Amino acid sequence: MYLITGATGTIGQELVPRLLKQGESIRLFTRSHTKAQHWQSKAEISIGDFEDLDSLKRALDGVKAVFLLTRGDEVGNHHIENFLQAADQQRVVFLSNLGAGLPSNPLSQGHLKREQMLIDRGMPLTILRPGSFMSNCLRWKAGIQQSKTVIHPNADGRSAPIAPGDIAEVALRTLTTADWVGQILELTGPESMTTAEQVKILAQLLNQPLTCQETEIETSIENMIRRGMPHDFAQAMGQVIAGVRRGEADKVTETVKQITGRPAQHFSDWARERANVWLSA
Ligand SMILES: NC(=O)c1ccc[n+]([C@@H]2O[C@H](COP(=O)([O-])OP(=O)(O)OC[C@H]3O[C@@H](n4cnc5c(N)ncnc54)[C@H](OP(=O)(O)O)[C@@H]3O)[C@@H](O)[C@H]2O)c1
């Protein structure tokens, strides 16, 4: 039995069908039965919360390996503490962040801290460090539909966005075998790009003249706070963006290919498969 945390999230939604296709027995940890009910005939659903130790203990009962994903902020540290209290010595595949390899801001330092908490416990562990998800650009939908504009703060900073499906393929392999225990796997897409280059690809795919409009980091922080992000987290995001501008996210790895045997998906192919998302009402 494998326990999948974050099963209803971006990576979890890609991982669950892959495990089911492979015939694995899985238990999904979620706070919301509604969000997971479409899987209830194929997977066990374990209603729980990282805040609730008893629910974690119930979810971990009889489990041999866990796909572990927590929030990327301070609350995530507390959730890892609770997880470690509830767990025995189950094998863990932990979803971290590429930034943990270059902890130049509070968020990256937090990712590294959570990794270290798990390493210190001494359980069999594989750490996945993905770069930015391609799916982040689905947030551009409103701007594209309303003004054919993508407003972003990254300037000419480059990163190599990765398809969530590729992270899930790596998670599938590292979860269902113990071959990668003890390893930290840095996962990126196949090409380093600026936001403007991503927008240009979308413009071609959607057959629309899209404008990529750069904004200052401070303005971006204010916008995040206005949309409800906690002040400290938005400030930390500002430091992440400053790091992207300095080139800290400009890294391409071959890890997806090494583990899955096929190259990581290109942004243009990933976007083509879901072009209707940016066009639909
Ligand atoms: N976005 C990126 O570019 C990127 C890049 C690298 C790494 N990451 C990391 O990826 C992780 C996922 O981030 P995301 O924004 O994509 O979120 P997400 O996985 O799409 O959604 C969050 C998931 O966590 C679960 N969850 C949240 N609070 C919980 C709680 N208290 N107890 C139990 N489950 C809880 C939710 O489950 P329910 O709602 O079903 O309970 C949901 O499935 C984060 O650690 C982030 O740092 C993100």
The ligand as an SDF file (V2000), in Angstrom:
LIG
                    3D

 48 52  0  0  0  0  0  0  0  0999 V2000
    4.3160   25.5710   -8.3360 N   0  0  0  0  0  0  0  0  0  0  0  0
    5.6000   25.4080   -8.5900 C   0  0  0  0  0  0  0  0  0  0  0  0
    6.1350   25.9230   -9.5770 O   0  0  0  0  0  0  0  0  0  0  0  0
    6.4300   24.5300   -7.6600 C   0  0  0  0  0  0  0  0  0  0  0  0
    7.7420   24.2300   -8.0210 C   0  0  0  0  0  0  0  0  0  0  0  0
    8.5070   23.3890   -7.1950 C   0  0  0  0  0  0  0  0  0  0  0  0
    7.9460   22.8640   -6.0250 C   0  0  0  0  0  0  0  0  0  0  0  0
    6.6620   23.1940   -5.6970 N   0  0  0  0  0  0  0  0  0  0  0  0
    6.0900   22.6140   -4.4520 C   0  0  0  0  0  0  0  0  0  0  0  0
    4.9900   21.7910   -4.7770 O   0  0  0  0  0  0  0  0  0  0  0  0
    4.1850   21.6380   -3.6360 C   0  0  0  0  0  0  0  0  0  0  0  0
    2.7290   21.7150   -4.0830 C   0  0  0  0  0  0  0  0  0  0  0  0
    2.3900   23.0190   -4.3460 O   0  0  0  0  0  0  0  0  0  0  0  0
    1.0990   23.4210   -5.1810 P   0  0  0  0  0  0  0  0  0  0  0  0
    0.9440   24.8680   -4.9880 O   0  0  0  0  0  0  0  0  0  0  0  0
    1.2190   22.8520   -6.5760 O   0  0  0  0  0  0  0  0  0  0  0  0
   -0.0950   22.7330   -4.4000 O   0  0  0  0  0  0  0  0  0  0  0  0
   -0.9680   21.5100   -4.8070 P   0  0  0  0  0  0  0  0  0  0  0  0
   -0.1700   20.2470   -4.6680 O   0  0  0  0  0  0  0  0  0  0  0  0
   -1.6290   21.7480   -6.1280 O   0  0  0  0  0  0  0  0  0  0  0  0
   -2.1210   21.5630   -3.7020 O   0  0  0  0  0  0  0  0  0  0  0  0
   -1.8810   21.3640   -2.3460 C   0  0  0  0  0  0  0  0  0  0  0  0
   -2.1710   19.8980   -1.9190 C   0  0  0  0  0  0  0  0  0  0  0  0
   -1.8020   19.7670   -0.5570 O   0  0  0  0  0  0  0  0  0  0  0  0
   -2.8880   19.2350    0.1740 C   0  0  0  0  0  0  0  0  0  0  0  0
   -2.9320   19.8940    1.4870 N   0  0  0  0  0  0  0  0  0  0  0  0
   -2.8180   21.2140    1.7310 C   0  0  0  0  0  0  0  0  0  0  0  0
   -2.9060   21.4480    3.0600 N   0  0  0  0  0  0  0  0  0  0  0  0
   -3.1010   20.2320    3.6440 C   0  0  0  0  0  0  0  0  0  0  0  0
   -3.2900   19.8230    4.9860 C   0  0  0  0  0  0  0  0  0  0  0  0
   -3.2890   20.6920    6.0060 N   0  0  0  0  0  0  0  0  0  0  0  0
   -3.4460   18.5020    5.2390 N   0  0  0  0  0  0  0  0  0  0  0  0
   -3.4730   17.6010    4.2200 C   0  0  0  0  0  0  0  0  0  0  0  0
   -3.2900   17.9350    2.9170 N   0  0  0  0  0  0  0  0  0  0  0  0
   -3.1180   19.2440    2.6440 C   0  0  0  0  0  0  0  0  0  0  0  0
   -4.1490   19.5320   -0.6160 C   0  0  0  0  0  0  0  0  0  0  0  0
   -5.0470   18.4820   -0.3720 O   0  0  0  0  0  0  0  0  0  0  0  0
   -6.6280   18.6450   -0.0360 P   0  0  0  0  0  0  0  0  0  0  0  0
   -7.0490   20.0440   -0.4120 O   0  0  0  0  0  0  0  0  0  0  0  0
   -7.2720   17.5830   -0.8770 O   0  0  0  0  0  0  0  0  0  0  0  0
   -6.7250   18.3640    1.4100 O   0  0  0  0  0  0  0  0  0  0  0  0
   -3.6350   19.5280   -2.0580 C   0  0  0  0  0  0  0  0  0  0  0  0
   -3.7220   18.2380   -2.6210 O   0  0  0  0  0  0  0  0  0  0  0  0
    4.6310   22.6990   -2.6220 C   0  0  0  0  0  0  0  0  0  0  0  0
    5.4090   22.1110   -1.6170 O   0  0  0  0  0  0  0  0  0  0  0  0
    5.4980   23.6240   -3.4800 C   0  0  0  0  0  0  0  0  0  0  0  0
    6.5120   24.2490   -2.7260 O   0  0  0  0  0  0  0  0  0  0  0  0
    5.8870   24.0080   -6.4850 C   0  0  0  0  0  0  0  0  0  0  0  0
  1  2  1  0
  2  3  2  0
  2  4  1  0
  4  5  1  0
  4 48  2  0
  5  6  2  0
  6  7  1  0
  7  8  2  0
  8  9  1  0
  8 48  1  0
  9 10  1  0
  9 46  1  0
 10 11  1  0
 11 12  1  0
 11 44  1  0
 12 13  1  0
 13 14  1  0
 14 15  2  0
 14 16  1  0
 14 17  1  0
 17 18  1  0
 18 19  2  0
 18 20  1  0
 18 21  1  0
 21 22  1  0
 22 23  1  0
 23 24  1  0
 23 42  1  0
 24 25  1  0
 25 26  1  0
 25 36  1  0
 26 27  1  0
 26 35  1  0
 27 28  2  0
 28 29  1  0
 29 30  1  0
 29 35  2  0
 30 31  1  0
 30 32  2  0
 32 33  1  0
 33 34  2  0
 34 35  1  0
 36 37  1  0
 36 42  1  0
 37 38  1  0
 38 39  2  0
 38 40  1  0
 38 41  1  0
 42 43  1  0
 44 45  1  0
 44 46  1  0
 46 47  1  0
M  CHG  2   8   1  16  -1
M  END
$$$$
